[in-house]
Amino acid sequence: MKPASRGTLPEVDETLDPEDWDTLRAEGHRMLDDMFDHIAGVRERPVWRPIPAETRARFREDLPRDGVDVADIYREFSEHIAPYTAGNIHPGFMGWVNGGGTAVGMLAEMLAAGLNTNVAGRNQMPVEVERQIVLWVRRMFGFPDTASGVFVTGTSMANLMGILVARSARIGPSVRQRGLLDRGARLIAYTSVATHGCIAQAMDGAGFGTDALRRIPVDRCHRIDTDALRARIAADRAAGLEPFLVIGSAGTVDIGAIDDLAALHGVCRDEKLWLHIDGAFGALGVLSPEIAPRLAGIESADSIAFDFHKWGQVPYDAGFLLVRDGEQHRRTFAAPAAYLRRETRGLAAGSPWPCDYSLDMSRGFRALKTWFTLKAYGTERLGAMIDRTCALARCLEAKIAAEPKLELLAPVQLNIVCFRYRADDADRVNADIVASLHESGIAAPSATMLDGRLAIRAAIVNHRTGMRDIEALMSAVLELGARKS
Ligand SMILES: Cc1ncc(COP(=O)(O)O)c(C=O)c1O
């Protein structure tokens, strides 16, 4: 179709919809079939492969002026994009803490994209689906019906927002006009040295700065030392500062440690502090009868940040913030504006809206893939799958303990195993082993530093990972270690 020339009206039927729906439909069916094959056949491919220089170079072309056929674009996608992802759908992927997703979740994403609705709010069923998830999340964590929840990108954002809610609960409504001018400069937050770096980033983003975050020591299992926490709070009060927030961990990023959440709740109750939990992956342990007792106390938190896209296996991204005091949550973010007027009827009814609980205005339909996932598998099966990843971690731990060439660097508490090959120049050798493992395509663990020593870190999150993947990782590490040391 010719574009309208300047000064003339566009043709009435000039849209971006296809002229020939049947061709696009056939193309779409092919894409869907191919993507099922891509997921079903994932084990046959390497976990990861390096991007050839010419492939990377293709993606430096000029801004396209004229459109090309979708079939051609799809060919480019199949040849040059799909083979070169990070590989976290692969059973051999054990790096960082990434979920594997499911084909069911993929279908829900496709449906959500088709609806293309903005879940900022308004009187529509997608908002009700998100409210349904809020209700389920309250049940999961034993929170009251007055608690609120909202989907966000991931736990980094949910942590920032949790800190902002705690900030406005302490300072009061004036914080929204005067920022930290009134009392903010004296406010202090506490977390352990083992928490994720996004907590410090959030303190920075919330205007406190990272100096206002006290990093409390941990025990040998990386759980916060609550006596040291109490002592630090007392010292800060004595110095004229104002403690306001404790951030506990339900699954630390390095080794999966769970703080004593009930003890943290005790400290926060006595000291009148807000208790926020970073439960990025570990919080969903509440679905496992085996892990849930170790999360005791989580039901008393003021707010919890976690991801459905990690242990919940919902496709990226699906972060979530749950807040006990829903009204405080709304007061922190709701921003009345004439163009967001609420009504009691029509499309602008149904207030409050999800955007009243978030920094985001435009919001995709993350709730749909989460709703599909929870309904398709149920919490029992998801809980059993979470247990299985922990059982695999324990098997790997036992194998390492029985192998004199390997050394365990931290106790295994959930689904994360940190170990290394014994060698003279062990940091170099093990970093080299990890990179070579990636390049081999056999397995993709990541690396971290524990007590100044480089560890190979296998975080078993993917529901597709099985015993043979653990064995493949073990033998590849031993073989590479023997070659490189
Ligand atoms: C304990 C912990 N907190 C926070 C995060 C950040 O979560 P996200 O990547 O969803 O922002 C992670 C990521 O792995 C994590 O493990």
The ligand as a MOL file (V3000), in Angstrom:
LIG
                    3D

  0  0  0     0  0            999 V3000
M  V30 BEGIN CTAB
M  V30 COUNTS 16 16 0 0 0
M  V30 BEGIN ATOM
M  V30 1 C 18.1280 -12.8330 46.2800 0
M  V30 2 C 17.8900 -12.0100 45.0470 0
M  V30 3 N 17.3910 -10.7700 45.1710 0
M  V30 4 C 17.1350 -10.0000 44.1040 0
M  V30 5 C 17.3750 -10.4590 42.8310 0
M  V30 6 C 17.0600 -9.5730 41.6590 0
M  V30 7 O 15.8940 -10.0640 41.0410 0
M  V30 8 P 15.5080 -9.6170 39.5610 0
M  V30 9 O 16.6130 -10.1300 38.6930 0
M  V30 10 O 14.1970 -10.2930 39.2770 0
M  V30 11 O 15.4050 -8.1480 39.5350 0
M  V30 12 C 17.9050 -11.7500 42.6440 0
M  V30 13 C 18.2060 -12.2530 41.3100 0
M  V30 14 O 18.6640 -13.3470 41.1180 0
M  V30 15 C 18.1520 -12.5510 43.7940 0
M  V30 16 O 18.6370 -13.7930 43.6880 0
M  V30 END ATOM
M  V30 BEGIN BOND
M  V30 1 1 1 2
M  V30 2 1 2 3
M  V30 3 2 2 15
M  V30 4 2 3 4
M  V30 5 1 4 5
M  V30 6 1 5 6
M  V30 7 2 5 12
M  V30 8 1 6 7
M  V30 9 1 7 8
M  V30 10 2 8 9
M  V30 11 1 8 10
M  V30 12 1 8 11
M  V30 13 1 12 13
M  V30 14 1 12 15
M  V30 15 2 13 14
M  V30 16 1 15 16
M  V30 END BOND
M  V30 END CTAB
M  END
